[in-house]
Amino acid sequence: MKKYQVVISPSVNEQMSEYFMHYAPDDIYYTRDLFKRLLKDISLLKFMPESISFLNRPYLEPNKYRYKLSCQHYRIVYQIVNDIVYVDDIQDIREDDEDLV
C-alpha cells in the first residue's frame, strides 16, 4: 500500500487554534476530543487519499481539491501533488460555503 506524506498548511494550524480558543472556555474535554479526532482523520490521509471525493465548486479549479468529513461538522480540504497530501483548509460545514478555500 502506497503511503503519502501529509503536510498541514500554516493557515490550517491557525484555524485549529481559533477553534480551540472558541470551544475551550465552554468545554475543554470536547475541545480536546475534537482536536484528537481531526488530527486522526488528517493522519489517515496518508493512506489512499485519492479514494475520497473531489470538492467541486464553481469558484474552484475542477478536480483539484478533495475533502474528507470529520467530527460531523468539519470538512478537511486537501490536494494531492505527487506523493504529498497538502491539507489546505478545515471548514465548518455549518457556515456559508461561498468564501471557503
Sequence and secondary structure as in RCSB ss.txt:
>XXXX:A:sequence
MKKYQVVISPSVNEQMSEYFMHYAPDDIYYTRDLFKRLLKDISLLKFMPESISFLNRPYLEPNKYRYKLSCQHYR
IVYQIVNDIVYVDDIQDIREDDEDLV
>XXXX:A:secstr
  B EEEE HHHHHHHHHHHHHHTTT HHHHHHHHHHHHHHHHGGGB GGGS B   TTS TTT EEEEETTTEE
EEEEEETTEEEEEEEEETTS STT  
